[in-house]
């Protein structure tokens, strides 16, 4: 039991450390040779769906000055994926915090404590599912994707193709913003969980 608690603590510390590094990297000073963001990135990517009011293009590290359109689209896809994962993470955290459990997992606690309490077979199924989803969507099967992050693979539609371009852009902006908010939300939940005061921010 002591080993399990120590393992949980180490995992929490590692995740918090990595999160802090990622946050610090976002504010790293730009190299002197980089062209100012206002002169290059704003003109190249100012009309992209991610450039939204009030910040527009927000690139404090001037990374966008060093990438081409292909790399920019890849980064947008990565942001979109992280946003989707974070939205699932927030919903999952709130659901388990409210006491909802799958059959057989009634004794698994919520939050960080769940890592050390999950049965090995459940953890294995989780990892296998992640691998399968990544392989299935890695190349956006069939080359039918409209944009980075379009993982319909020519199969799921739900009426998307019947909508106007303006409607599609609006929905993509909404998803992107929700994903950005969820990334901040799950990070906040992780920190408060590690600090042991989640109950102070959740009912």
C-alpha positions in Angstrom: 0.0 0.0 0.0 2.9 2.3 0.9 4.5 1.5 -2.5 1.3 2.3 -4.3 0.9 5.7 -2.6 4.5 6.5 -3.4 4.0 5.6 -7.0 0.8 7.8 -7.2 2.7 10.7 -5.7 5.6 10.3 -8.1 3.2 10.2 -11.1 1.5 13.4 -9.8 4.8 15.2 -9.4 6.0 14.1 -12.8 2.8 15.3 -14.5 2.8 18.6 -12.7 6.5 19.1 -13.6 5.9 18.4 -17.3 2.9 20.7 -17.3 5.0 23.5 -15.8 7.7 23.0 -18.4 5.1 23.1 -21.2 3.7 26.3 -19.8 7.1 27.9 -19.4 8.0 27.0 -23.0 5.0 28.9 -24.3 6.5 32.1 -22.8 10.1 31.4 -23.8 11.7 34.5 -25.4 12.0 34.5 -29.1 15.5 34.3 -30.7 16.9 37.6 -32.0 16.9 36.3 -35.6 13.2 35.6 -35.7 11.0 38.0 -37.6 8.4 39.7 -35.3 5.1 37.9 -35.2 3.2 41.1 -36.1 5.0 41.3 -39.5 4.9 37.7 -40.6 2.6 35.3 -38.7 -0.3 37.8 -38.7 -0.1 38.2 -42.4 0.4 34.5 -43.2 -2.1 33.1 -40.7 -4.3 36.0 -39.6 -7.4 34.6 -41.4 -7.0 31.1 -39.9 -9.9 29.8 -37.7 -7.6 29.8 -34.7 -7.0 33.5 -34.9 -9.9 34.7 -32.9 -10.8 37.9 -31.0 -9.6 39.4 -28.8 -6.1 38.0 -29.2 -6.0 37.2 -32.9 -2.6 35.5 -33.6 -1.1 34.8 -30.2 2.4 33.5 -30.6 4.7 34.8 -27.8 7.5 32.5 -28.8 7.4 33.5 -32.5 7.3 29.8 -33.5 5.0 30.5 -36.4 7.8 32.6 -38.0 9.8 29.4 -38.4 7.1 27.0 -40.0 5.5 26.7 -43.4 1.9 26.0 -44.1 2.2 22.3 -43.9 3.8 22.4 -40.4 1.2 25.0 -39.3 -1.7 22.7 -40.4 0.0 19.9 -38.5 0.2 22.0 -35.3 -3.4 23.0 -35.7 -4.3 19.4 -35.9 -2.3 18.6 -32.8 -4.0 21.5 -30.9 -7.4 20.2 -32.0 -6.6 16.7 -30.9 -5.4 17.9 -27.5 -8.5 19.9 -27.2 -10.7 16.9 -27.9 -8.8 14.8 -25.4 -9.1 17.5 -22.8 -12.8 17.9 -23.3 -13.2 14.1 -22.7 -10.9 14.4 -19.7 -12.9 17.2 -18.1 -16.2 15.3 -18.7 -14.7 12.1 -17.4 -13.3 13.8 -14.3 -16.5 15.5 -13.4 -18.5 12.3 -14.1 -16.3 10.1 -11.8 -16.1 12.9 -9.2 -20.0 12.8 -9.1 -19.8 9.1 -8.2 -20.7 7.5 -11.6 -18.8 4.2 -12.2 -18.8 1.4 -14.7 -19.9 -2.0 -13.3 -17.0 -3.6 -11.4 -15.2 -0.3 -10.8 -17.3 1.0 -8.0 -14.3 1.0 -5.6 -12.0 3.0 -7.9 -11.6 6.6 -6.6 -11.8 9.7 -8.7 -8.9 11.8 -9.9 -5.2 10.9 -9.5 -6.0 8.2 -7.0 -7.6 6.2 -9.8 -4.3 5.5 -11.5 -3.1 3.2 -8.7 -6.5 1.6 -8.2 -7.4 0.6 -11.7 -7.3 -3.2 -12.4 -4.5 -4.1 -14.8 -6.9 -5.5 -17.3 -8.8 -2.2 -17.4 -5.6 -0.2 -17.8 -4.6 -2.6 -20.6 -7.9 -2.1 -22.4 -7.5 1.7 -22.1 -4.0 1.6 -23.6 -5.1 -0.7 -26.4 -8.0 1.5 -27.3 -5.7 4.6 -27.5 -3.3 2.7 -29.8 -6.2 1.5 -32.0 -7.7 4.9 -32.4 -4.3 6.5 -33.2 -3.6 3.9 -35.9 -7.1 4.1 -37.3 -7.0 7.9 -37.6 -3.3 8.5 -38.2 -3.4 8.9 -42.0 -7.1 10.1 -42.1 -8.0 7.0 -44.2 -8.9 7.5 -47.8 -7.6 11.0 -48.2 -11.1 12.4 -47.8 -10.3 14.7 -44.9 -11.4 18.4 -45.4 -8.9 19.6 -42.8 -6.5 18.5 -40.1 -8.5 16.8 -37.5 -11.3 15.6 -39.8 -11.3 11.9 -38.8 -14.6 10.9 -40.4 -12.7 8.7 -42.8 -15.5 8.8 -45.3 -17.8 7.0 -42.9 -19.3 9.3 -40.3 -21.2 12.4 -41.6 -24.3 13.4 -39.5 -25.2 15.9 -42.2 -21.9 17.7 -42.2 -21.5 17.7 -46.0 -24.9 19.3 -46.5 -24.0 22.4 -44.5 -22.7 25.7 -45.8 -19.0 26.6 -45.6 -19.9 29.4 -43.2 -21.7 27.0 -40.9 -18.8 24.6 -40.9 -16.3 27.3 -40.1 -18.5 28.4 -37.2 -18.7 24.9 -35.8 -14.9 24.4 -36.2 -14.2 27.7 -34.3 -16.6 26.6 -31.5 -14.8 23.2 -31.2 -11.4 24.9 -31.2 -12.4 27.3 -28.4 -14.1 24.6 -26.4 -10.9 22.6 -26.7 -8.7 25.4 -25.6 -11.0 26.0 -22.5 -10.9 22.3 -21.7 -7.1 22.2 -21.8 -7.0 24.9 -19.2 -9.8 23.2 -17.3 -8.3 19.8 -17.0 -4.9 21.3 -16.1 -6.6 23.3 -13.3 -8.4 20.1 -12.1 -5.1 18.2 -12.1 -3.3 20.8 -10.0 -6.2 21.2 -7.5 -6.5 17.4 -7.3 -2.8 17.1 -6.5 -3.1 19.9 -3.9 -6.1 18.1 -2.4 -8.6 20.9 -2.6 -10.8 20.0 -5.5 -13.8 20.1 -3.2 -13.2 23.9 -2.8 -13.9 24.5 -6.5 -16.5 21.7 -7.3 -19.9 21.4 -5.6 
